[in-house]
Amino acid sequence: MAYGQFAHIYDQLMEDVPYQEWVSFVQSAKERHFESDTKKFSIVDVGCGTGELAIRFAKEGWEVAGVDLSGSMLAIAHEKAVKAGVSIPFFEQDMSELEGFHHVDCITIFCDSLNYLESEEQVKDTFSSAYGQLKEGGLLLFDVHSLFKMTQVFMNNTFTSAEEDVSYIWNSFPGEHPNSVEHELSFFVQEEETNRYLRFDELHFQRTFPVETYKKWLEEAGFTIVSVTGDYSTELLAENAERIFFIAKK
């Protein structure tokens, strides 16, 4: 999915997202599964968007590459990386067709990026693609929306925000497939020169699957399931967890 105009206000809308929680999640997995004296830790951030996590990973001293399907997002990510003083190559690729990252230590697909894939085959292909790019013993870390979040939080709900320079109305409707939603978003963005508000609309599709289905597909791709937890925690998965975290090992 290309984000279009959404890319230009994405970071402003995501200001309250707990990015450091994802960084800590990766740090914890790295400490548990790699030697402490590992000189380099190579990581590919898939669905990197405007590079917020990739830049944070690079500041940890890790060897980072970013992948996204949106050229608009990647252009912003590159500008931000240069400004932050970190060197990150960014690539415009489909996550189900990753290439050129052979034998990396870790691949991440965070911030529910995997939920934007519309078909079962795309998810399966993404797992197989990631498996092919990881070194032996490498990790795939990702999160997805839970069934609870899809059916109890998103479904048939409306969310709004009224800030001074950016406001939105966000309606969520049942999607075509089970456990899927369509997000209809209308943004009102203030122009600096005229103070007028310009409207633009976006339609976003998300779909999720039961935990056991994700585990089955990971194993079919060759992975060993390391852990399945909820909401950034390393504890057991709670029934009302909204975001599910997976760690799988090649």
N, C-alpha and C positions, 0 to 999 in steps of 0.2 A: 504494500500500500504506500503510495506517495502522499506525503503530508501536506503538500501545497503551501498555502499561506500560513497554515498552522505552525510550520517550522519557525517562523519569525517571532512567535509569541510563546513558543513551547517552554522555554526556560522560566519565563515569568509565571506561567501557570503551574510550574513544577517546583516553585521555590520551597514549599513545605515538605517535599518528598524526602524521606530519610536516607539519602544516598550513603551516608556513613555506615548504615546498618548493612548494606550490601558489601561494602568494603570489609567490614568486620567479619562477615560471613565467609568471604574468600580467604581472609587472613587465617581464620580458624581452620578451614579446610586445608590450606597450605601447610600449616603447622602440624596437622595430624597425618598428612599423607606424603610429605616431602621432607628430605633430610634438612636439618637446620642450617647446614653449611652449603646448601645449594647456591652456587654463585649467581645463576640467572634463573629467573622464574618468568617463563613466557606465557602470555595470556592473550587470547583473542576475545574481545568484547563484541558479541554479535547482537544486532539490534541496538547499536550504540547511540543512535539518535544524535543529539548535539554534543556528544562526547563527554558529558559530565562525569560519568563513571570511569571512562577510559582515562581521562586526565587525572582523576584521583588515583587510579591504579598506577599510572606512570609516576606519580609523586611518591609512591611507596618504593620506587626503585625497580619496578617490574618492567619487563620488556613487553610492550603493549602494541596491539594493532586493533583497529576498530572496523566493524563491518555494518553497513546499513543499506537498505534498499532505496532510501530517499537521498537523492543528490543534494536537495536543499538542506537537509539535516547535516549531511557530511560537510558541506561548505561552511556551515556555522561551526561545526566541530573543529575543523582545521583552523579557522580563525581563532577560536578559543584556545586551542593547544599552543599555537604560536604565541599568543598573549601570555599564557601560563608558563612559557619557557620549557615545554616538554616536547620531545620528538615522538610523534605517533603517526604511522602511516594509516590512512583511511581508505577503505575499498568499498565500492558500490557493488554489492553482491546479494543474491537471494540466499537466505540462510539454509535453504534446502539443497543448495548447490555450492557449498563452500569449496574453495580450491586455493592452493598456494600457501597453506599454513601447515605443512607437514611436520609432525613430531613436536607439536607444542605441548606445554605442560597442562594448560587449562583452557577451556572454552566456557564462556559465560553467556547466558541468554536471560537477562534480567528485565525487571519492570514489565512483566507480563507480555513481553514481545512475542513469545511463542503463541499466545492466544489470538494473534492476528492471522494465523494460518487458517484457511477456510476448510481444508480437507484433511481427512485422516492420513492420506498418502503424503501430504506435505509435511506433516509432523514426523511420520516414519522416515521420510527422506532426510529430514533435518537431523534426526538422531544418527542415521547411517553416515551422513555427510560429516557430522562432528566426529564420529568414531574414526573415520578415515584420516582426519587431520591431527588427531591426538597421538602422542607417543605412547608406548606401552606403559601402563600405570598412570596415564594422564586422566584428568578429571573433567567431566561435564557438569557444570553447575547451572541450574535454571530455576525460575519460579513461574507459577501459573495461577490464575484465579481459581479458587475452589468452586465446587458445585454450589456451596452455600452462598458465596458471594454473587454468583451468577443469578441464582433463583430467588434469593432473599434480599439482596442489597440492590442489584442493578435492575432487575426485571420490573418493567412498568413504573419506574420511578423517574422523578425529575429533580435535577440538581441545578442550582443557580449560584452565581457569584456576581457581585456588583462592586468592582473596584473603580478607582477614579479614571484610569486610562484603558482598562480592559474588563469587559463584563461578558458573561455567557449564560445561555440557557441550554441545558443538556438533558435531553429526553432519551430514555432507554426503553426499547421495545423488544419483545421476543423475536429472535432470529429465525431463519428458515430451518436450522438444524436443532436437535435437542441440545440444551445447555449452551445456547448461543444468544447473543444480544446484538442489536443494532443501536448504535449511539448516534443520535441526530444532535449536532452541536451548532448553535448559532452564536457567533462572536461579534462583539461590538468594540472596535478598537479606535481609540482617539488619535487623530492626526495631530502631530506636534505643530505644524504650520498654521492650521486653521481651527484646531480644537473641535472639529467635526468628528462624529463617530461614523466609521465605515463598518458595514456589516459584511461578514462572509460566513458561509455554511460549510460544514464538513459532515460526512457520513462515515463512521468507523464501525467495523464489524469485529466481534470477538467471539471465540468459541473455546470451550474447555471440555475436558473428559474426566472420567473417574480416575482416582489415583491408581487403581489396579490396571487400568488400561494403559496409562503412561508407563507403568512398571513393565508391563508385558512388552510394549513396543521397544523400550530400552533394552530389555534382555534379548529380544529378537535381533536388535542391531549389534549385539555382542557385549553390551555393558553388564557390569555387576552393580546392583543397587547397593549403595553405601548407606544412605539415609533418606528419609522422607519426613520433613518437619513442617511446622507452620509459623507464619508471621515472624520471620527472622530468627526464631528460636531454634535451639538445638535439642529442645525437649520433644516428647512424643506429640504427634499430631492431634490437635483438639478438634472436636466436631464442628465448632463454629469458626475455625481458622479461615481467614479470607484469602490469604496468599500462601500457597504451598511451595516449599523449597525441596528440590531434589539434588542429591549428589550421586553421580554415577561414575564408575571407574572402568577404564579400558583394560 
